[in-house]
Amino acid sequence: MIQKITLFLAFVLLRSHVVFASDPDPVLDYCVAIKEYATSNPSCKNSSAVTVEDFIFSGIKTPGNYRQTGFSSVAVNSNVFPGLNTLGMSFVRADFDVDGINVPHFHPRATETAFVLEGRIYSGFIDTSNRIFAKVIEKGEVMVFPRGVVHFQMNVGDKPATILGSFDSQNPGLQRLPTAIFGSGIKEELLEKVFGLNSKDIAKLRKRFAPN
């Protein structure tokens, strides 16, 4: 009987951890972040000093500079848009040149919905059983990427494309797999064994994916 109760309590605690893993509910109507503390200490701007301009962001009206790499993204979070602070959401604009790629990556703290503003995008994700869900989505269509799963996009159209993405966290996190693997300083011997690459190949990949 005691063993069953212990197992039940462990299950409840595990479920509670999952339920409360998302952003906390706000306790105020808004908490416009003081910019210099937006990340480390999100103090609220005095409500008497808040204006409508604190709730408007104009930084994604035009495409990013994707010509050099084929892809660019502009994150819209409380660091650049203080009005989002404590509201449990954030945003991104992603622009693709023809054949441009958003490499496999994941967001550990958020589910993402991606809306195709322009173009045709091969878009998909891979679940934890390594099953792939991928399709070409076009202007006006939306795809959802569950929290924490690896996903990707590639422009398969004949003109530049744009995606607008929204997240259910003000700090979704981002980990690009190529950079995480080849730009993080993992021991070369391990990479050689895992990928069957030689030291020259690994050096090239490390140079390509080293963090800026």
N, C-alpha and C positions, 0 to 999 in steps of 0.2 A: 504493500500500500504506500509506504514512504517513498519507494522508488518511483511509483506512478506520479505521486505528487511532485517529486523533484523534477521529473521529465516534463510535467505540465507547466511548472513554474519556469523552467528553462525555455519552453516553447513560447510562453507569454512574453518573457523578457526579450527574446529574439524578435518576436512580432512587434513589440514596442519600439525596438531599435529601428526596425524598418520603417514603421509608421512615422517616427519623429526624425527621420534622416533628412527630410526636406527643410526648406527655409522656414523659420518660425513665423507664426502669424503676427502681423503688425499690431501694436497696441495703440497707435495713433493714426489719425487720418493720413498723415504723411510725415516723413522725416527727411527733409531735403538735406543731403549730406554736405558738410563743410568740406570743400574740395580737397584741401591738404590732408584731411583725415579720412577720406572716403574709403580707403582700404583697411588701414590698420586700426582706426578708431572712428567708426562712423557716427560722429557727433551730429546732432541735428542743428540746423540753422534756426535761429530764433524765428518763430512763426510770424512775428510782426514784420520781419524783413523779407518774407517769402513773397514772390510775385509770380505772375503767370509765366514769365520767362523761365522760371525754374522747372517748368513742366513741359518745355518745348526743346527739341534737339534738331538741329539742321545739318548735322555733319555727314549725313548719308544721302543727300539729294543728288549727288553726282557719282559716277563710277569711280572706284579706286584705281590705282596705277597697276594694272595687271600685265602690261606689255612685256616686262622683263622676265617674269616667271610663268606667265599664263594664268595666274590666279592672284586675287587680292581679297582681303576681307577686312571689314571695319566693325569691331565690336562696339556695341552700345550698352554699356553697363554703368553702374553708379560712379565709376571712376571718371567717366567723361560726361555723364548725364546724371547729376546728383539727385534729380527728382525721382529716380528709380529706387533710391535707397529704401530698404525694408519692405518693398512691395512684392518681392518674390518673383521677379521676372527680369529678363534682359533680351537683347536683340542683336542681330548681326546682318550686315549686308555683304554678300559674296559676289564678286564679279569674275567671270571667266572669259578668257580669250578663246578663240577656236582651238579645240583640243586641250584646253586648260583643265587641270585636275585639282580637286581638293583631296589630298592624300588621305588614306584610311586613318581615322582618328576617333576619339570618343570623348564624351563629356561625363565625368564621374558623378556630377551632382544635378543633372537636369535631363529631362526629355526635351527633344527639339522637334518643332514642326517647321518644315521648309516649304515656302511658297515660291513657285517659279514666276518671276516678274516678266522675264523675257528669255526666249530661247528654248532649247531642248537639252535636257540633262539626263545622262545615265546615272541613276541614283539608287542607293541601296544600303542595306546593313546585314550583318552576320550575327546570328544569335549564338548562345553559348553551346549549342550542339553543332556549331559550324554549318548551319543551314543558312543559305543566302536568300535574301528577298531583294530583288533588284529589277528595275524597269526604267525605260526612258519616259520621263515625265516632261510635260510641255507647259507652255504659258498658261497660267490660271490653275494649274494643278498643285496639290499639296501632298507631301509625304511626311510621315512621322517616324522619328528615330527614338526608340525607347532608351531610357536612361542607362548609361554605362555600356552600350553596345557599340562595336566598331561600325562606322559607316563612312561613306565616300560619295563623291560626285565627279562627273566628267562631262564637259561640254561636247556633245556629239552633233551639234548643229553646224551650219555654215556661216554663223555670225556670232558675235559676243553674246553672252548670256548672263542673267542676274538672278540670284536667289535671295529672298528675305527670310531669315530664320528667327524664330522666337523660342525662348527657353523659360521653363517654369522655376527658375532660380536667378537671383541677381548676380550669382557668381558660379556659373555652370562648370567652370574648369575646362581645360582643353589639353589633350595629350595626343600629339601626332606620332603615329607608330614609327615611321622612319627616323624621326629626330630622337624619339625616346630610345631606340635601339642603337643607332649608329652615332648619335650626337651626345651620348650621356657618359661616355668613358667606361662602358662595359669592357671587361678584359678581352683582348683580341683573341686569345686562345678559345674562349667560349664561343665567340661569334664564328670562328673558323669551323668549329665542330657542329654548331647548330645549322649553319647555312651552307656548309661545304665550300666556303670561299677561301681564297688565299690572302696573304697579308696585303698584297698590292690592291686587290679588289676592295678589301675593307678600308684601306687608306683612302681610296677614291670616295667610297660611300661616306666615310667620316668627314671628309672635306666638304662634300655636297650637303650633308645634313647637319653640320655643326651649327649650334645656336648662334644667331646673329648677336 
